[in-house]
Amino acid sequence: MESELGYSRGMKTTIDIPEDALEEVLLHTRAKTKRDAVVTAISDFNRRRRLEKLAEQLGSFDNVMPLEELLRLRETE
């Protein structure tokens, strides 16, 4: 069974979350419930970690074409 956020019911657990941190997560996520705020924060954390790992695998680019040059090349084609 999936909820409105697209996740299925998982493990039920009890955790002690500092109230000020939870209030801030509620504010940033605009979640309607504490559960939705926590699930959104966990999902975002996991997404960021996956992106970090992907960036590590891809490395970095030393020679990136400036936007102006790219646009100029597109105009000439």
N, C-alpha and C positions, 0 to 999 in steps of 0.2 A: 504494500500500500504506500503510495507516494503522497507527500504533502504539497502544499502550494509552492514551496521552494525547490521541488524536484528531487528531494531525497527521500529515501525510505526509512522506516523506523529501524533503529539500530539498538545498540546497547544502552540500557537505562543505567544511569549512574548518579551518584550524589557527590558534588564537589563544592568546596568552599571558595567562592570567587569574591574578591574584595568588591564591596558595593560601588565604590567610586569608579573602579575599572569597568564594571558591568554597565553602569550608567553611561559612561563614555562610549562604550561599544554600541549601546542602544541609540545614542545620539548619532554616531557616525554611520551606522548601518540603516538607520530609520526603520528598524525592525519593530513589529508590533508586540512581540513577546520576547522574553529573555532567552527562551530556547532558540528562536529564530536568529537572534543576535549572536548567540554563541556559535551556532552552526554556520552562520555567514562568516564570522571571524575565523573559524577553523578552516573553512573552505578557502577563504582568501589567503590565509597563511600557507596552506598546502599548495595553492596555485603559484604563489610567489616563490616558494622553494623549488617547484618544478621548473619555473622560468629561470631561476638562478642556475640550476643544473644544466639546462639547455644552453644558456649563455656561456657557461664554462666549456661545454663541449664544442660550441661553435667558435669560440675564441673572439678575437676582435679584429676589426678592419682598420688598417693604417691608411688606406687609400680609398676614401669614400668620395664619390662624385658630388660636388655641391649641387644644391637644388637648381640654381640658376643655369648651370651647365646642362643638367638633365632636361630642363624645360627648353633650352635652346636647341638641343639635339632632337627633341620631339618635334619642334617646329620645322626643322629642316627635312624631316622624313616624310 
